[in-house]
Amino acid sequence: MKTIITLIFVLFIGVTAQAQDAKNETKVDTVEITVEVSEANENSVARLYKFKNSKIKKALSFTTKANKSKLS
């Protein structure tokens, strides 16, 4: 009896969810932005690392006290 009531309840919730009218149309105003690119001779310095992604790997390889195994 409990399974039949649960099945009817689930079907009722499903039917009411599908019966909702979801026709919310929102209008969006478009904005046009112009971007000016200046090609100047700028000398920039690039840093070279010995290993690729060294800072990221160092940051992701941290350990906490909870990571250490407890000897009992």
ZIZIUR-V155718 format. One record per residue. OMEGA is omega in degrees with one decimal (NA if undefined). Layout:
OMEGA, OMEGA
//
This chain:
-179.6, -179.3, 179.4, 179.1, 178.2, 178.9, 178.4, 179.0, 179.7, 177.6, 178.6, 179.0, 179.0, -179.9, -179.8, 178.0, 179.2, -176.3, -178.6, -178.8, -176.9, -179.7, 178.3, 178.5, 178.8, 178.7, -177.6, 176.1, 179.5, 179.8, 180.0, -178.6, 177.2, -178.8, 178.5, -179.8, 178.8, -179.1, 179.5, 177.9, -180.0, 176.8, 179.3, -177.6, 177.1, 178.9, 178.1, 177.8, -178.7, -179.2, -179.9, 178.9, -176.5, -180.0, -178.9, -180.0, 178.9, -179.1, -178.4, -176.5, -179.9, 178.3, 177.8, 178.3, -179.8, -179.9, -177.3, -179.0, 179.6, 176.1, -178.4, NA
//
